[in-house]
Amino acid sequence: MTDKKSFSLMPYLLVFLGTFLALQIFIPKEDVNVKNANMGDLYLETTKNEYVIGKDIKVSIYNNTDERLNIDAPRYVLDCEQSFIIYKYRSDGFIEKTNPDKECESEGFWLSIEPGQKQIVSLLNYTYTEFGESGRYKLALDVQGVKYESPEFEVKEPGLLTRLWRNMIYRPMLNALVSIISYMPGHHLGLAVIVLTLIIRSILLIPSQKGFEAQMRMQELQPELEKIKEKYKDDQTRLAQETMLLWKKHQVHPFSSCLPMLIQLPVFLALYYSIRGGLSPDRAIFIYPFLSDFDLSAVDPMFLGINLFERSLIALPLIVGSLQFIQMQIMMRKNKTSKNKMASEVESAQKMMRYMMPLMITFFTAQLPAAVGIYWATNTSYGIIQQLVVKKFRPNPAKSSGNEDVSVRVINKKHGKKH
């Protein structure tokens, strides 16, 4: 009997995850690089008119002059990293929020913009400390004694789903990571991510093992599924019924192998958003009271020469992609070639997935903070070891089936002698 590779939804869940992250990273922004007389020499505006508290506020700064525009280093802001003056609307109008007593010793230019171009500046590290209250805001820049103000924009309270996400998933993940970092010698982020990943995978050990076993049972049933598909290829209703009966008989379901991935998806996203915020002091609002004494600025992001808050374009993506390739090889068993056209098409599609998935994972790892790549590499390594253990200690159904056939033939032979 020909053994075919099973159809697994796990690769497609990874595709969904990759697509989601790609949309987060590569959503095109409107790019207007044309001089407009109504803008003046310098014009700034937020990329949206409305934001939810906690969302990344991005500001477009346009240079409408014929010369490079150099904006001096900040003179007073929260942490001496940006030069915006922030205004909040009160009952008597817009009032400046920035603390003018905070002096900075920065030198050089904070920002340089080519003629007729624009730059987009992120205020992600100020979303809660400076924009944590709903209301109307404006921004301004003081350039060579001239103050340029942006149109006003509004910051709103988050909705129910956003609050649930932040309090039930994001906040626990952030605090788990910070808690491990606080006890880690040197407060190393990389080691903390590895430890956190191992803890999460160990908690999910039983459901993930059941998922691997379900995936193997689906592989073993694939020959029978191919027979059903061939027999009822012209009757889709009967095909669905027979397929469900086969799954029920062997107590398997195709979605059961995806359960570990579904559980890990929100964990992965929560870690991504925790790292994306740079673990800046701005996120202190989410820290539990027992960790309130820990200084988030003490986190060491360096790991093997890589800043884990930044992207790693070569080494780490290649490691993650290689590990993903190994895991795909283990997941999809090599089998004999079938003359069945439908089975051959499935095999071709999965063969393409076997190579395309690691390439896609490599690409997306290069676009994400390196700390997420460390999580992915550790998670995949754990999965590889777990799959190898499951395969080694799981009985071989083919051998069991063969033994049963032999015993039946012996019984028949003896029975023939009696007669």
C-alpha positions as CSV (number, residue, x, y, z in Angstrom):
1,M,0.0,0.0,0.0
2,T,1.4,3.4,-1.0
3,D,1.9,5.8,2.0
4,K,1.3,9.5,1.3
5,K,2.2,12.6,3.2
6,S,-0.7,14.1,5.1
7,F,-2.2,17.5,4.5
8,S,-1.2,19.6,7.5
9,L,-2.7,23.0,8.3
10,M,0.4,24.1,10.3
11,P,2.2,25.5,7.3
12,Y,-0.8,27.6,6.4
13,L,-1.1,28.9,9.9
14,L,2.5,30.0,9.5
15,V,1.6,31.7,6.3
16,F,-1.2,33.5,8.1
17,L,1.2,34.6,10.8
18,G,3.7,35.8,8.2
19,T,1.1,37.7,6.3
20,F,-0.1,39.4,9.4
21,L,3.4,40.5,10.3
22,A,4.0,41.6,6.8
23,L,1.0,43.8,6.9
24,Q,2.2,45.3,10.1
25,I,5.6,46.0,8.6
26,F,5.0,46.8,5.0
27,I,1.6,48.6,4.8
28,P,2.3,51.4,2.4
29,K,2.1,54.9,3.7
30,E,1.0,57.8,1.6
31,D,4.2,59.5,0.3
32,V,3.8,63.1,-0.7
33,N,7.1,64.6,-1.8
34,V,5.7,67.6,-3.7
35,K,6.2,71.1,-2.7
36,N,2.9,72.7,-1.5
37,A,2.8,76.5,-1.1
38,N,0.2,76.1,1.7
39,M,2.6,74.1,3.8
40,G,5.3,76.6,4.3
41,D,9.0,75.8,4.6
42,L,8.3,73.0,7.1
43,Y,5.1,71.1,7.6
44,L,4.3,68.4,10.1
45,E,1.2,66.2,10.5
46,T,0.4,62.9,12.1
47,T,-0.2,60.0,9.6
48,K,-3.8,59.6,11.0
49,N,-6.3,62.0,12.6
50,E,-7.3,59.5,15.3
51,Y,-5.4,57.1,17.5
52,V,-6.2,54.7,20.3
53,I,-4.2,55.0,23.5
54,G,-1.1,52.8,23.1
55,K,-1.0,52.9,19.3
56,D,2.1,54.1,17.6
57,I,1.7,57.8,16.7
58,K,3.7,58.6,13.6
59,V,4.5,62.1,12.4
60,S,5.4,63.1,8.8
61,I,7.8,66.0,8.6
62,Y,8.0,67.7,5.1
63,N,10.8,69.8,3.9
64,N,9.4,72.3,1.4
65,T,12.6,74.2,0.9
66,D,15.3,73.9,-1.7
67,E,17.9,73.1,0.8
68,R,18.6,70.3,3.3
69,L,16.7,70.9,6.5
70,N,18.7,70.2,9.7
71,I,16.7,70.1,12.9
72,D,18.8,70.6,16.0
73,A,19.2,68.0,18.8
74,P,16.5,68.2,21.4
75,R,16.7,70.8,24.1
76,Y,14.1,69.5,26.5
77,V,12.0,66.4,26.3
78,L,11.2,63.4,28.4
79,D,14.4,61.5,27.6
80,C,16.4,63.8,25.3
81,E,15.6,61.7,22.2
82,Q,13.1,63.8,20.2
83,S,12.4,67.5,19.7
84,F,8.6,67.6,19.5
85,I,6.7,70.0,21.8
86,I,3.4,68.3,22.8
87,Y,0.2,70.2,23.4
88,K,-2.9,68.9,25.1
89,Y,-6.3,70.6,24.8
90,R,-7.7,71.8,28.1
91,S,-10.8,73.9,28.9
92,D,-8.9,77.1,28.1
93,G,-7.1,75.8,24.9
94,F,-4.0,73.9,24.0
95,I,-1.5,73.7,26.9
96,E,2.1,72.6,26.5
97,K,2.7,69.2,28.2
98,T,6.5,68.9,27.7
99,N,8.7,69.6,30.7
100,P,10.8,72.7,29.9
101,D,13.1,72.1,32.9
102,K,14.5,68.9,31.4
103,E,17.8,70.0,29.9
104,C,19.7,67.8,27.5
105,E,23.3,67.9,26.4
106,S,22.8,66.3,23.0
107,E,25.0,67.6,20.1
108,G,24.6,67.6,16.4
109,F,21.4,67.3,14.5
110,W,18.4,65.4,15.5
111,L,17.0,65.1,12.0
112,S,18.1,66.0,8.5
113,I,15.6,66.1,5.6
114,E,16.5,66.4,1.9
115,P,14.8,69.2,-0.2
116,G,11.3,68.3,-1.2
117,Q,11.3,65.1,0.9
118,K,9.7,64.0,4.1
119,Q,10.6,61.7,7.1
120,I,8.3,59.8,9.3
121,V,9.1,59.8,13.0
122,S,7.6,57.3,15.4
123,L,6.5,58.3,18.9
124,L,6.0,54.6,20.0
125,N,8.1,55.2,23.2
126,Y,5.8,58.0,24.4
127,T,2.3,56.4,23.7
128,Y,1.5,56.1,27.4
129,T,3.7,58.6,29.2
130,E,2.7,61.5,26.8
131,F,-0.5,60.3,25.1
132,G,-1.9,58.1,27.8
133,E,-5.0,60.3,28.3
134,S,-7.7,60.6,25.8
135,G,-8.3,64.0,24.2
136,R,-7.1,66.4,21.5
137,Y,-3.4,67.0,20.9
138,K,-1.0,69.0,18.7
139,L,2.7,68.8,18.1
140,A,5.2,71.5,17.3
141,L,8.8,71.9,16.3
142,D,11.0,74.8,17.1
143,V,13.4,75.2,14.2
144,Q,15.9,78.2,14.4
145,G,13.5,80.2,16.5
146,V,10.4,79.5,14.3
147,K,7.7,77.3,15.7
148,Y,5.9,75.0,13.3
149,E,2.7,73.3,14.6
150,S,0.8,70.3,13.3
151,P,-2.9,70.0,12.8
152,E,-4.6,68.6,15.9
153,F,-5.4,64.9,16.3
154,E,-7.4,62.9,18.7
155,V,-6.4,60.1,21.1
156,K,-9.3,57.8,22.1
157,E,-9.8,55.2,24.8
158,P,-9.3,51.6,23.5
159,G,-12.2,49.3,22.8
160,L,-13.2,46.2,24.7
161,L,-11.3,43.8,22.5
162,T,-8.1,45.9,22.7
163,R,-8.4,46.1,26.5
164,L,-8.9,42.3,26.8
165,W,-5.9,41.7,24.6
166,R,-3.7,44.0,26.6
167,N,-4.8,42.8,30.0
168,M,-5.2,39.0,29.4
169,I,-2.4,38.3,26.9
170,Y,0.0,41.1,26.3
171,R,0.4,42.2,30.0
172,P,1.0,38.7,31.4
173,M,3.6,38.0,28.6
174,L,5.3,41.4,29.2
175,N,5.5,40.8,33.0
176,A,6.7,37.2,32.5
177,L,9.5,38.4,30.3
178,V,10.4,41.3,32.7
179,S,10.3,39.0,35.7
180,I,12.8,36.6,34.1
181,I,15.0,39.5,33.0
182,S,15.0,40.9,36.6
183,Y,16.5,37.6,37.9
184,M,18.8,37.1,35.0
185,P,22.5,38.0,35.7
186,G,23.2,41.2,33.8
187,H,19.5,41.5,32.9
188,H,20.2,39.9,29.5
189,L,17.2,39.9,27.2
190,G,18.4,37.1,25.0
191,L,18.8,34.6,27.8
192,A,15.4,35.7,29.2
193,V,13.7,35.0,25.9
194,I,15.2,31.6,25.7
195,V,14.2,30.7,29.2
196,L,10.7,32.1,28.6
197,T,10.3,30.0,25.4
198,L,11.4,26.8,27.2
199,I,8.9,27.4,30.0
200,I,6.0,28.1,27.5
201,R,6.9,25.0,25.4
202,S,7.1,22.8,28.5
203,I,3.7,24.1,29.7
204,L,2.3,23.2,26.2
205,L,4.2,19.8,26.1
206,I,1.1,17.6,26.5
207,P,-1.1,19.4,23.9
208,S,1.7,19.8,21.5
209,Q,2.6,16.1,21.8
210,K,-1.0,15.1,21.1
211,G,-0.8,17.4,18.1
212,F,2.3,15.6,16.7
213,E,0.7,12.2,17.3
214,A,-2.5,13.4,15.5
215,Q,-0.4,14.5,12.6
216,M,1.3,11.1,12.3
217,R,-2.1,9.3,12.5
218,M,-3.3,11.6,9.6
219,Q,-0.2,10.5,7.6
220,E,-1.0,6.9,8.2
221,L,-4.6,7.4,7.1
222,Q,-3.5,9.2,3.9
223,P,-3.5,6.0,1.7
224,E,-7.1,5.3,2.7
225,L,-8.1,8.9,2.2
226,E,-6.6,8.7,-1.3
227,K,-8.7,5.6,-2.1
228,I,-11.8,7.4,-0.9
229,K,-11.1,10.4,-3.0
230,E,-10.5,8.2,-6.0
231,K,-13.7,6.2,-5.4
232,Y,-16.0,9.1,-4.8
233,K,-14.3,11.8,-6.9
234,D,-17.7,12.5,-8.6
235,D,-19.8,12.5,-5.5
236,Q,-18.6,15.3,-3.1
237,T,-21.3,14.6,-0.6
238,R,-20.4,11.0,-0.3
239,L,-16.7,11.8,-0.3
240,A,-17.2,14.1,2.8
241,Q,-19.3,11.5,4.6
242,E,-16.8,8.7,4.0
243,T,-13.9,11.0,5.1
244,M,-15.6,11.9,8.3
245,L,-16.4,8.3,9.0
246,L,-12.8,7.4,8.5
247,W,-11.6,10.1,10.9
248,K,-14.2,9.1,13.4
249,K,-13.2,5.4,13.2
250,H,-9.6,6.2,13.9
251,Q,-10.4,9.1,16.4
252,V,-8.5,11.8,14.5
253,H,-9.3,15.2,13.2
254,P,-7.2,17.3,10.9
255,F,-7.5,20.4,13.1
256,S,-6.2,18.6,16.2
257,S,-2.6,18.8,14.9
258,C,-3.0,22.6,14.7
259,L,-3.9,23.1,18.3
260,P,-0.4,23.7,19.6
261,M,0.1,26.3,16.8
262,L,-3.2,28.0,17.7
263,I,-2.2,28.2,21.3
264,Q,1.2,29.6,20.5
265,L,0.0,32.2,18.1
266,P,-1.2,34.8,20.7
267,V,1.9,34.0,22.8
268,F,4.1,34.8,19.8
269,L,2.2,38.0,19.0
270,A,2.3,39.2,22.6
271,L,6.1,38.7,22.7
272,Y,6.4,40.5,19.3
273,Y,4.5,43.6,20.7
274,S,6.5,43.5,23.9
275,I,9.8,43.6,22.0
276,R,8.4,46.0,19.5
277,G,7.9,48.5,22.2
278,G,11.6,48.2,23.1
279,L,10.8,47.4,26.8
280,S,11.0,51.2,27.2
281,P,10.0,52.9,30.5
282,D,6.9,54.0,28.6
283,R,5.5,50.5,29.2
284,A,5.9,50.7,33.0
285,I,2.1,51.2,33.1
286,F,1.6,47.5,32.4
287,I,4.2,46.3,35.0
288,Y,2.7,44.5,38.0
289,P,3.3,46.1,41.4
290,F,5.8,43.4,42.6
291,L,8.1,44.3,39.6
292,S,7.6,48.1,39.9
293,D,11.1,48.6,41.3
294,F,12.8,47.1,38.3
295,D,14.1,49.7,35.9
296,L,13.2,48.8,32.3
297,S,16.1,50.9,31.0
298,A,18.5,48.4,32.7
299,V,17.6,45.6,30.2
300,D,20.7,44.5,28.2
301,P,19.6,43.9,24.6
302,M,22.9,42.6,23.4
303,F,23.2,38.9,22.6
304,L,26.2,37.4,20.8
305,G,26.9,40.8,19.3
306,I,23.3,41.4,18.1
307,N,21.0,44.1,19.5
308,L,17.8,42.2,20.0
309,F,15.7,45.3,19.7
310,E,16.9,45.7,16.1
311,R,16.8,43.5,13.1
312,S,19.4,40.9,12.3
313,L,19.5,40.7,8.5
314,I,21.8,37.6,7.9
315,A,23.0,35.3,10.7
316,L,19.9,34.9,12.8
317,P,17.4,34.6,9.9
318,L,19.6,31.9,8.3
319,I,19.7,29.9,11.6
320,V,15.9,30.2,12.0
321,G,15.3,29.2,8.4
322,S,17.6,26.2,8.7
323,L,15.9,25.0,11.8
324,Q,12.5,25.4,10.1
325,F,13.7,23.4,7.2
326,I,14.8,20.6,9.5
327,Q,11.4,20.6,11.2
328,M,9.6,20.5,7.9
329,Q,11.7,17.5,6.8
330,I,10.7,15.7,10.0
331,M,7.0,16.6,9.7
332,M,6.7,15.5,6.1
333,R,7.9,11.9,5.7
334,K,9.4,10.7,2.4
335,N,7.3,8.2,0.7
336,K,7.1,6.1,-2.5
337,T,5.9,7.9,-5.6
338,S,2.3,7.2,-6.5
339,K,0.8,7.0,-9.9
340,N,-2.4,8.5,-8.6
341,K,-2.8,11.9,-10.2
342,M,-4.5,13.6,-7.2
343,A,-1.9,12.2,-4.8
344,S,0.9,13.4,-7.0
345,E,-0.5,16.9,-7.0
346,V,-0.8,16.9,-3.2
347,E,2.8,15.6,-3.0
348,S,4.0,18.3,-5.4
349,A,2.3,21.0,-3.4
350,Q,3.8,19.8,-0.1
351,K,7.2,19.5,-1.7
352,M,7.0,23.1,-2.7
353,M,5.8,24.0,0.9
354,R,8.8,22.0,2.3
355,Y,11.2,24.5,0.7
356,M,9.1,27.7,0.4
357,M,8.1,27.8,4.1
358,P,11.7,28.0,5.5
359,L,12.5,30.7,2.9
360,M,9.5,32.7,4.0
361,I,10.4,32.2,7.7
362,T,13.9,33.4,6.9
363,F,12.6,36.5,5.2
364,F,10.2,37.5,7.9
365,T,12.8,36.9,10.7
366,A,15.0,39.4,8.9
367,Q,12.2,42.0,9.2
368,L,11.5,41.5,12.9
369,P,13.4,42.5,16.0
370,A,16.1,39.9,16.6
371,A,14.6,38.9,20.0
372,V,11.6,37.5,18.1
373,G,14.1,35.5,16.0
374,I,15.7,34.1,19.2
375,Y,12.2,33.0,20.3
376,W,11.5,31.4,17.0
377,A,14.8,29.6,16.9
378,T,14.4,28.2,20.5
379,N,10.8,27.3,19.8
380,T,11.6,25.4,16.6
381,S,14.6,23.6,18.2
382,Y,12.3,22.4,21.0
383,G,9.8,21.2,18.5
384,I,12.4,19.3,16.5
385,I,13.6,17.4,19.6
386,Q,10.0,16.7,20.7
387,Q,9.1,15.4,17.2
388,L,12.1,13.1,17.2
389,V,11.3,11.7,20.6
390,V,7.6,11.1,19.6
391,K,8.7,9.3,16.4
392,K,11.3,7.2,18.2
393,F,9.0,5.9,21.0
394,R,5.8,5.6,19.0
395,P,5.0,2.1,17.7
396,N,5.4,1.6,13.9
397,P,2.0,0.9,12.5
398,A,3.3,-0.6,9.4
399,K,5.2,-3.3,11.3
400,S,2.3,-4.0,13.5
401,S,0.1,-4.4,10.5
402,G,2.6,-6.7,8.8
403,N,2.8,-9.0,11.9
404,E,-1.0,-9.3,12.0
405,D,-1.0,-10.4,8.3
406,V,1.6,-13.0,9.0
407,S,-0.3,-14.5,11.9
408,V,-3.5,-14.7,9.9
409,R,-1.7,-16.6,7.1
410,V,-0.3,-19.1,9.6
411,I,-3.7,-19.7,11.1
412,N,-5.2,-20.4,7.7
413,K,-2.4,-22.8,6.9
414,K,-3.0,-24.9,10.0
415,H,-6.6,-24.8,9.4
416,G,-6.1,-26.2,6.0
417,K,-4.1,-29.1,7.3
418,K,-6.8,-30.1,9.7
419,H,-9.2,-30.5,6.8
